[in-house]
Amino acid sequence: MAKYILGIDQGTQSTKVTIFDTFGKKIASHTEQLREIQLGDNGKAIHPDDDLWTSLKLTCNKLFEKFEGNKDDIIGAGLLSIRCCRAVMKENGELFSPVQSWMDIRLSRPYKVEDDEIAYVTTTTGYLTHRLTGETKDTRSNYVGPWPINPETLEWYADEEKYTTPKEMLFELVDPSTVLGEVTEKAAELTGIPAGIPVVSTSNDKAAEGLGAGLVNDGTVLVSLGTYITSMMLGEDYDPNPSNYFTNPGATPGEFLYESSGIRRGMSTVTWIKELLGSDIIDEAEKRGISPENYLNILADDVPAGSDGLYTVLHWLPRPSNIHERGIMLGFNGKHKGPHMFRSILEGIAMTMYNNSQAMCDELDIDLNHIVVSGGGSKGDLFMQIFADIYGVPARRNEINGAAGLGSAICAALALDVYDSREEAIKNMVNFEDEFLPNQENHELYQEINEKVYKHIPETNDELLKRSYQIINGNN
């Protein structure tokens, strides 16, 4: 008899819950969009009200309306939510204030207690664990940023002087693939998830995505296409002071995830250009019975590599340390139209990530020989070919492009002894779809563009953008 696992995958823009069988096959899935992040004064960015929990409840209930199987055959749920966020909770488990997004400037510094009513400070996974199980436990692998945690051992610091947050406000840390607790009767009533099933810890969302994409330590780079775009490699050693990558906790005990620099609001730029091009694109796509993104892919496929000299730098959201940064589209002339802009954005994403990936590999002294692309953008054949052409290596995608949700389910499968090891779980649950080989002529063109033009656009325009920022913001 088939057994099923819930893979909960909550990102910056949506909550997705999928029912997988133990061989990684998607049985049923439902996605609900989160409300737009509220951007406030002084760099604040919040998920409004109790949106993460509200969305999870709605998504689960909608999912079970689609599910034709027996809920009694669900053996567990892997819980994954957005990293680098902060949830401040009351004693009863409710939020004291809305969850702080990873975009919030307050996440760049340690938390200090604001009010006597605050009982706990935790991550999104810790908060949702408490909602689902009533437990004050959390995966140690989702504590990325200014927490009082040893980044190598992933234990709370023993030195009390390192705590800006009182230790009693912090949750108990557990390894990934550990049973956190069981779904309570109240949570079952609210979500439709059967009461009593185990809720399993995962990791930070990028590490879980690496697991769900089948990432192994063999020179393969995973390019993750999300609101934050990054590239990743798997490793076993912790490096406290790398120059061109970050060392993050992995999805299984004893591993680390090496993560390159990335693009903030990355795939949001694709949504931006779609909306900018207006209703004509949406209407024509609807007539053809395809998504607007697919229609834009068809149009942009006729644009030559290099977009006829139109280049895009993806600084739609500046880094906190470079608040003057802005996105750039450079090189317009009269023949450029919407499809050129769309392709230029895709090429800008791929070229930026190639430079970031290569810098990481060079520092690690690893030959980049293969890439895996995950996330919704990997559905587009044009985008996959652009990645292969720019990187100059084969680009693979898997049957499940939402790899984080599958990674969440794999963590549950490991915790529940469905599989004995990471390798066995990947072999049985991660299924390859297809591969794109680089066009050598296009690769050579992109290399020349990158070395002679694209790499130099940000630094060439940096001083002008600083002056502009000072003018627009009153020379403060």
N, C-alpha and C positions, 0 to 999 in steps of 0.2 A: 504493500500500500504506500502511495506517495506521501511524503512528508514535506512540509512547507516552512519557510523562514520569511519573516518580515524584514525588509531592509529599509530603514528609515533614513532618509537623506534630506536634510534641511540646509538649504543654501541661503545666500543673501537675498535672492529674488523669489524663491519658491520653496515649498515643501513637497517632496515626492516620497511616496511610500509604495513599495513594490513587494509583491508576494513572489518569491522564487521557490523552485523546487531545489532539492539538494544537489542538482547537477547544473545549477546556474541558469536554468531556463526561466524566463519571465512568464508567470502565470497570469497576473493581473497587476495593474499599476494605476495610480491616480496622482495628479499634480494639482496643487492649488497655488496661485500666485500670492506671495506675501504683499502686504501693503507697502507702498513706497516709503523708503527711509526718510524720516523727517530731519532735514538739515537745519540746524539752529545757529544762533550766534556763537562766536568764539570757537568754531570748529566742532561743535557738538553734532552727533548723528545718532539717532535712536530708532529702534523698531517700535512703532507707536503702540500704546496701550499694552495688551498682553498678546501681541500678534503671533509670536512663535507657538505658544500653547494653543491659541484659538485655531491657528492654521493646521496644527497637527491633529487636533480633534476632528476638524472638518474633513481633512484629507483621508484619515482612516475610515471615517463613516462612509464617504463616497467610494472608497476602494472596496469596502465589503459589499456595497450594492452591486458591484461588478463581478465579484468573486463567486464563481459557481461551485467551488469545492466545499469541503467540510472544514469549518473553522477549528474543529477539534484536532485536525491534522497539522495545525500550526504548532511547531515545537519551540519557537523562540523568536525574539525580535532583537536585531542589532540597532543600536541607537547612535545616530550621527547627526551633529548639528554644526553650525558655523563656528569656526575657530576665531580666536583673537577678539572675542566679545566678552562683555561683563554683565552678569546678572546679580542684582542686589535684592535680597529677599527678606521678608519678615519671618517671624518665628513660625507662623502658620503655613509657610511655603508659598505665599503669594508674593508677587513682586512689590518691592517698596517703590521702585521707579522703573520706567521702561528700560528694556535691555539696551545697553550701549553697543552700537555697531562697531565693527573693526575700523570703520572710517572715522570714528569719534576721536578727537584729539586727546581726550582723557585717557584713552587706552595706551598712550605713549608714556605714561608715568604710573607709578604704583598707586593703588587705591588707599585713600584715607577715610576713616569712618566719618559719616556726615550727620548721623541721627541715631538716637538711642533706640529707635524702633527697628533698626537694621539688625538682623540676627545672622545672616549668612552672605558671603560674597563668593560667587562661583562662576563657572562658564555656562554656556548654553546647554551643554550636555549634562552638567550637574543639575541645573534647574529643571530640565525635562525629566531627568532620572527621578527627582523628588516628586514631580507631578505624577509620574507613572507608577512609582513604587513606594513612595514615602521615605525612601532611604536618603541619607546624606553621604552618598558615595559618588565618585566621579573617576573617569579614566585619567590617569596621570599624563597621558599622551596628548591631551587637548590644552595643556597649559603652556601656551606660547605667548611670550611677552613679559611684562613687568610683574610677575608673580613671585612670591618668596619661595621659589623652588630651585633646587640644584638642577641645572639643565642637562647634566650628564647622568646623574643617578635617578633623576625624576622623583626625588623625595623632597618633602618640605625641609627647609633649612633647619638645622639643629640650633643655630645661633639665633636667639630671640631678638637680637639687635637688627637682624635683617628684615624683620616684620614691620611693615607699615600698617598691615591689616592684622588684627589680633588672631592668633592661631585658632582659637575656638570658633571663629567665624568661617573657617575653611573646611571643606569636605574631606572625608577620608579618601585617599588615593588608592586606586587599584590598577592592575595591568590591563592592557587591551585584551579582549577575548575572555573576560571574567564576568560571571553572573553578578549583576548589580543588585538584583532583587526580583520580585514577582509583581506582575500587574495587579493593582488593588481592585477591589470591587467597584470603588468609585471611579477609578480611571477606566475600567472596563465599560461602565455605563456611559461614560462620556465619549469614549473613542471607538467602541465596538471591538477592541482587542480582547480576546478571551481572558478572563480573570485567571491569575495563577501562572500564566506562561512566563518564562524567564526573560528578563530584559538584560541584554549583554552590552558591556562596554566596547567601544571601538577605539577611535583615536582622533586626531585632528582630521579635518575633512580632506586635506591633500594627501595625507598618508593613507587614509582609507581608499582614496581614489587610486593611488598607486597599487594597493593590494588588489582592488577590483579590476584594474587594467592588466594584472599579471606581471607587474614590474619585477624584474630580477636583476641581480648584480652582475651584468655581463656587458656593460657599455651601451645599454639601451637608455634612451632619454624619453620620459613621458612628458608630453606637452598637454597641459590641462587648460581647456578653454572654458572659462567661467567669467563671472563678474570680475574676479581677479585672475588674470592669466599668468601662469608660471610654467617652469619646466623643472623636472625632478629626476634624481637618480637614487638608487638604493645603495646603502653602505653599512659598515659595521663599526666605524670609529667615530668618536665625537671630536670635532674640531672647534675649540672655543673662539678662534679668531680668524675665520676665513675672510678673504677679500671679495670674492665674486659669487658667494653662495651663503645660504644659511644652513645650519645643522638643526634639524627638527626631530622630535620623537617619531619613531616609526609606528607601523600598524600592528606589529607583533613584538613581544619582548626581545630586547637585545639588538634591535636594528635601528638605524637612523635613516632619515630621509634628507638628502642634500637637495636644496631648493635654490634655484637661481633667482636673480632679480626678476621682477615681473611687470605687468601692466595693470594699473589700477583702473577700474571701470572698463576693463578690456572689451568683453563681448557686448557691453552696453553701447559701444560705439557702432556696432552692427545694427542694433535696434534704432539708434539715433539716425543713421543714414536712411534706414528704411522709412522712418517717420518723416524725415526731411524731404524725401522724394515724393511723398504725398499719396493721395488716394488713387492716382492712375496705376501705380504699381500694385496696390492692394486689389483694385477692381479687376485688373487683367489677370492677376494670379487666381482670383476667385473664379473667373470664367474658365480658366484652364484646370481648375480643381487641384491646384498646388498651393503651397505656402508662399507668401511674398518673398521670403528668403530664397526659396528654390527658384522662383522666377528671376530674381536678381542674379542668382548664380548662372542661369541660362544666358542672360544678357551680358554679364561680365565675362563669360567664356569667350565671347567674340572680341574682347579687348586684348591687345597684345601684352605679353609679359613686360612689366615695367610701366604699364598704364600710360604709355605715351608721355613719360616724364612727369607724372603727377605723383608726388610722394607725401605720405601721411606719417606724422609723428604722434604717437598715441598718449599724449599727456592731458587727457580730458579731465582727470582728477590728479592734481599735483601731489607729489610726495610731501609729507609734513615738513621735511628739512629743506624743501625747495618750493615754497608756497607760491613763487612767482611763475612756475611752469604753466604753459598752456599748450593745447593741441595745435598742431600745425598741418595745413595742407598747402604744399608748395609746388608751383610749376604749372598753374592753369594757363590754358589758351582757349581759343574759340572752339576747338573741336572736342574739348572735354565735356562729357555729359554725365548723367547719373551713374551709368554702369562703370565709367572710369573711376568715379569717386568710390563706388562700392569695392571695386577690385583693388584700388589703392589702399583702402583700409585693410583688406585681407592681406595684402602684401606687406603693409606696415606692421601688422601683428606678427606675421611669420618672420620678417626680417629682424625685428626687435628681439623676438624670442630666439632666433638663431644666434644672434650676437651674445645674448645672455647665456644660452646653453653652452656655446663654445668657450666663453670665459670661464664657466664653471668646470668644464671638462679639462681645459688647459691647466687650471690650478690643481685639479685632482690628478693630473697626468693620466687621463683616460682617453682613449680613442672613441669618439662618438661614431657608432656604426649602424644605428637603427633608431627610429623614433616610433613611439606609439602616440596617437592623438586621441584624446577623450573629451567628452563634453558635447553639447548639442551641435556645436559648429562642425564636428567631425562628420556629421551626416552629409555635408556638402562635398561632392566629388571635386569641384573646382578648388575648394579650400585645401583639401587633402593633397591635390596635385601641386598646388603652390608650396605647401610645406615640403613635399619631396624635392621639388625643384630648387628651393632656396637652401635647404639643408644639404642637398646632394647625396642623401641616403634614402633607403626605402622607408616609407611611412605607412604604418599599419593602423587599422582600426578594428575593434572587436564588435561582436554582435550587440553587446550591451554598451551603448555609448555613455550612459550615466554610470560610470565606473564606481563612483563613491557609494551609491546604493548597493551595488553588488559587493563592494568591499565590506560594507556594514553587515551584509548577510554572511559573508565568509567569516568574519569575526564571530558571529553567532554559531556558525557551523563548527568552528574550532573549540569554542567554549563548551559546546554540547556534545563533543567527541564524535561528531559526524566524520571528521577527518583528524588524523593525528598530527599533521604538520602543515605549515604554510604551503610548501611545495605540492603536497598531495591535494590540498584544497584548490589551489590554482589550476592544477592539471585537470581537475574534475569540474570546476565551476566557471572558469574563464574560457570563453569560446571565440576563436579568431574568425573574423569576417572576410577581410580582403586587404590588399597591399597595393600601394602606388609607388612605382619606380620613377626616379628622377629623369627628366628630359635634360640631357647634357647641354644642349644649346641654351636652353633657358637658364640652367644652373650657372653657366659661364657668364651670361648676361647679368643675372642677379648678383653674382660675385663682384663684377666690375662696378655695378651701380652702388653696391654696399660699400666697397672699399673707397671709391672715389667721390661718392656723393652722400649716401644715406647716413653713414656713421657720423658725418660732420655737421649735419643739419642742427641737432640740438645745441652743440657748443657754439656754432656760428651765430645762432639767434639768441643765446642765453642773455647776453648783456642787454639787448633790446627789450626782451621780456621783463627783465628786472626794472628797467626804466619805465616800461608801460605799467607794471604793477604799482610802482611808486606814484605815478600820475593818477591812475584810476582809484587808488586807495588813499589819496590825499597826502602822499609823501610821508606817510607814517612809518 
